[in-house]
Amino acid sequence: MIQHDVDLTAANTLGLPATAERLVTVTSLAQAHEALVEAERHDWPLTVIGGGSNLVLEPWLPGLVVRPALTDYWLEPADGDTVRVHVGAGVNWHELVVAMAERGLWGIENLALIPGQAGAAPIQNIGAYGVELAEVLETVHLLERDGARERVLGRDECAFGYRDSVFKHALENRVIITRLVLRLSHRPRPRLDYGDLAARVPASPSAADVVAAVSAVRREKLPDPAVLGNAGSFFTNPIVDAEKAQRLLDEWPDMPHFPLPDGHVKLAAGWLIDRCGLKGVRDGHVGVHDRQALVLVHHGGGSAAELLALAERVTAMVEARFGVRLTREPRVLGEAVPGKA
Ligand code: EPU
């Protein structure tokens, strides 16, 4: 059922005030299909919102907002020790991580406590503590907006990169992701190279031990959206060429840097912002988190415009000091000025 003028403040983890002209929650493939046909028939702009944890919402979302709520998942035995997990787009990501770890299935335990729904996970190729979704993802099932056709993309067709995929480029705003298929394994394979993760788990940890350790690290650094509005990392970690990285290291020898296989070097945006003295600053209703400078926060009563102005200020300061241009991570959706068609 399509609802009108729906308040989305609670539907985005930044807690920004926004209204959807129309909203429909789809709990089946058939309903998703119907929503697409309806939007096409009326020529409504269409926006898909999952858990709302990686979005900056402008005040007005015209047309039709679709919220996928396909919340089932099932397991299918596969080769050797592996299992295929079919996951509806509306499944809460962290609940899936916990459920898989409890079954002794390995592969996504390092991705614990990432907010949002499974359907959004491939868009930015969620990653944390040395693991990316792309490593375990087999296929993405989707509906194409044009013609409402079903399609299955294999991992190679998703063009996964660091916080990147085809869904941010050629397929941006053109599909509704309905289901993911992940390949997990019963064979223990703890990935503990990142930070002090190894020190936080017992010898021969279970997947659930890793989930607990990752969750603890995240709780220490990252604000809980239920308490303080945020969208996780607001910028991606910038990638520069080796020469540029060396010039920066000559000046700031303690700068965190991670050489990549292709010769480029990844820098830590949080460190760059921190070194500009911005950690913990507050600008009206928005600010930079006081424990992780990569996270912008909304204290309440603010707007997308205020937050984006702060992001611009942060970007300009980092560029002036380090000559590195930061890229925003969350997607900005909607319109600044309400204007009903
Ligand atoms: N740092 C600072 N000051 C800060 C923040 C970070 O000096 O305010 C330094 C840290 O000391 C460390 C380096 O920067 O040396 C990197 O920091 P951290 O290990 O906390 O990770 P990150 O690069 O800030 C990335 C992801 C996170 C993910 C963590 C752990 C991106 C954009 N962010 O953060 O993802 O949880 O690694 O893997 O890649 C998210 O995307 O929402 C997110 C939280």
Residues whose N, C-alpha, C, O or C-beta is under 5 A from the ligand:
A	BS01	EPU	G127 A128 Y129 G130 A231 G232 S233 F235 T236 N237 P256 A268 G270 W271 D274 R291 Q292 A293 L294
